[in-house]
């Protein structure tokens, strides 16, 4: 995934990256009592693509496409989606 989207990754200084970082940080902190959540080091990747998608790999790599960021109405919708994707990773639904 990293090779495929290498040239389209947003830098950490981008405001959209910061929003995703904030949401993932909140979700991981709020669920730190779950061993599978606290055991992972979450890595955030925001891909500048119109695709409305996000996914989380079992190793804690979080991928969010800017198309999804444009499609959600607010940070709460983004939190719901990323919480869902994190649950897939934690439950090993890869």
Residue pairs with C-beta under 8 A, 6 or more apart in sequence:
1 45
1 57
1 61
1 63
2 45
5 45
5 47
5 49
5 63
8 47
8 48
8 49
9 45
9 46
9 47
9 48
10 16
10 17
10 46
10 47
10 48
10 66
11 17
12 18
12 21
14 46
16 46
16 66
16 69
17 44
17 46
19 69
19 75
19 78
20 44
20 46
20 62
20 64
20 69
20 78
20 82
21 44
22 75
23 75
23 78
23 79
23 82
24 42
24 44
24 62
24 82
24 86
25 42
26 79
27 79
27 82
27 83
27 86
28 37
28 38
28 40
28 42
28 86
31 37
31 38
31 86
32 38
34 90
36 90
36 91
37 86
37 90
40 59
40 60
40 89
41 60
42 60
42 62
43 60
43 61
43 62
44 62
44 64
45 61
45 62
45 63
45 64
46 63
46 64
46 65
46 66
46 69
47 63
47 64
47 65
47 66
48 66
49 65
49 66
49 67
50 65
50 66
50 67
50 70
51 65
51 67
51 68
52 65
52 67
52 68
52 70
52 71
53 65
53 67
53 68
54 62
54 63
54 64
54 65
54 68
54 81
54 82
54 85
55 63
55 85
55 88
56 62
56 63
56 82
56 85
56 86
56 88
56 89
57 63
57 89
57 94
58 89
58 92
58 94
60 89
62 82
62 85
62 86
64 82
68 78
68 81
69 78
72 78
72 81
88 94
